[in-house]
Amino acid sequence: MSSSNRSGSSPLTFILTGIPGLPMSSYWMALPLCCLYLLMLLGNCTLLWMIKTDRSLHTPMYYFLSMLAVADLGLSLSTLPTMLAIFWFESTSLRFEACIVQMYFIHSFSAIESGVLVAMAFDRFVAICYPLRYASVLMSSLIMKAGGAIFMRGICVVLSVAILIKKMPFCRSHVLSHSFCLHQDMLRLVCGDVRVNSLYGLTAVILTKGLDSLAILLSYIMIIRAILNIVSQEARAKAFSTCISHLCAVLIFYIPLIGLSIIHRFGKHLPTLTHTLLADAYLLVPPVLNPLVYSWKTKHIRRRILILLCRRGTQQQV
């Protein structure tokens, strides 16, 4: 079907794929998915509510954490409609325009999350390497500008990707490999010249996740050097402990991303199930685990949660 056919009586429609080996309507898969989405919503919304209502959490670190929660919510909610439609209602077809919109939001929020992780790395760098200048460097105005730049970068860089693929003709099979629309998955169904799209897609990845991962790596090289210069063993451990939550968030985000990129390029011989599970992990695992990691490793958040639980228990007893 060429691009000119889209305006006709038969609009272009993609067929989404569930998990290979499972029946399309599988409650064994639908129920865990619903639990994951509920856990994601509960965790990230609780973080945002605590940061907003507790004035002791109105610091740069927690402002960046709230941006991470927003990016996680956006990333998960972008995949929610099609994932649940497939496993609950056996609805696998998706209009071309809806697929473009979903692809845009998935890649935009992914780029935004990557940018937020860079900002959080910079926050840890200043806190450990220049603790006396922390308050003067990370002022509210700078945090707002950084947040605006991160969100605008994610919105603008991916916009051209969506515009370019929207103009391409699709005349092969319209069956996608995942339960949602991804750029590289849609691009393999194009029957025209995809060199421009591939080049710009690669450029967008380099300008976002490529530069971001390099910035995070350089930040931690300088952080480790500063920690090694600390004489006291106890002070070293305390300084490094403030980075553990962020390091976990970076690993949770980048390990599935790198694995997915390698498999798309070099693992075409691997089973389809491997591609599907890694893509699902890349989009579902970070939004679920990030609130749990920060709640577990961050003393202020953990204490706040315990206080809320104690108050609720007291109210129920009364």
Rosetta blueprint (number, residue, H / E / L):
1 M L
2 S L
3 S H
4 S H
5 N H
6 R H
7 S H
8 G L
9 S L
10 S L
11 P L
12 L L
13 T E
14 F E
15 I E
16 L L
17 T L
18 G L
19 I L
20 P L
21 G L
22 L L
23 P L
24 M L
25 S L
26 S L
27 Y H
28 W H
29 M H
30 A H
31 L H
32 P H
33 L H
34 C H
35 C H
36 L H
37 Y H
38 L H
39 L H
40 M H
41 L H
42 L H
43 G H
44 N H
45 C H
46 T H
47 L H
48 L H
49 W H
50 M H
51 I H
52 K H
53 T H
54 D L
55 R H
56 S H
57 L H
58 H L
59 T L
60 P H
61 M H
62 Y H
63 Y H
64 F H
65 L H
66 S H
67 M H
68 L H
69 A H
70 V H
71 A H
72 D H
73 L H
74 G H
75 L H
76 S H
77 L H
78 S H
79 T H
80 L H
81 P H
82 T H
83 M H
84 L H
85 A H
86 I H
87 F H
88 W H
89 F H
90 E L
91 S L
92 T L
93 S E
94 L E
95 R E
96 F H
97 E H
98 A H
99 C H
100 I H
101 V H
102 Q H
103 M H
104 Y H
105 F H
106 I H
107 H H
108 S H
109 F H
110 S H
111 A H
112 I H
113 E H
114 S H
115 G H
116 V H
117 L H
118 V H
119 A H
120 M H
121 A H
122 F H
123 D H
124 R H
125 F H
126 V H
127 A H
128 I H
129 C H
130 Y L
131 P H
132 L H
133 R H
134 Y H
135 A H
136 S H
137 V H
138 L L
139 M L
140 S H
141 S H
142 L H
143 I H
144 M H
145 K H
146 A H
147 G H
148 G H
149 A H
150 I H
151 F H
152 M H
153 R H
154 G H
155 I H
156 C H
157 V H
158 V H
159 L H
160 S H
161 V H
162 A H
163 I H
164 L H
165 I H
166 K H
167 K L
168 M L
169 P L
170 F E
171 C L
172 R L
173 S L
174 H L
175 V E
176 L L
177 S L
178 H L
179 S L
180 F L
181 C L
182 L L
183 H H
184 Q H
185 D H
186 M H
187 L H
188 R L
189 L L
190 V E
191 C L
192 G L
193 D L
194 V L
195 R H
196 V H
197 N H
198 S H
199 L H
200 Y H
201 G H
202 L H
203 T H
204 A H
205 V H
206 I H
207 L H
208 T H
209 K H
210 G H
211 L H
212 D H
213 S H
214 L H
215 A H
216 I H
217 L H
218 L H
219 S H
220 Y H
221 I H
222 M H
223 I H
224 I H
225 R H
226 A H
227 I H
228 L H
229 N L
230 I L
231 V L
232 S L
233 Q H
234 E H
235 A H
236 R H
237 A H
238 K H
239 A H
240 F H
241 S H
242 T L
243 C L
244 I H
245 S H
246 H H
247 L H
248 C H
249 A H
250 V H
251 L H
252 I H
253 F H
254 Y H
255 I H
256 P H
257 L H
258 I H
259 G H
260 L H
261 S H
262 I H
263 I H
264 H H
265 R H
266 F H
267 G L
268 K L
269 H L
270 L L
271 P L
272 T H
273 L H
274 T H
275 H H
276 T H
277 L H
278 L H
279 A H
280 D H
281 A H
282 Y H
283 L H
284 L H
285 V H
286 P H
287 P H
288 V H
289 L H
290 N H
291 P H
292 L H
293 V H
294 Y H
295 S H
296 W H
297 K H
298 T L
299 K H
300 H H
301 I H
302 R H
303 R H
304 R H
305 I H
306 L H
307 I H
308 L H
309 L H
310 C H
311 R H
312 R H
313 G H
314 T H
315 Q H
316 Q H
317 Q H
318 V L
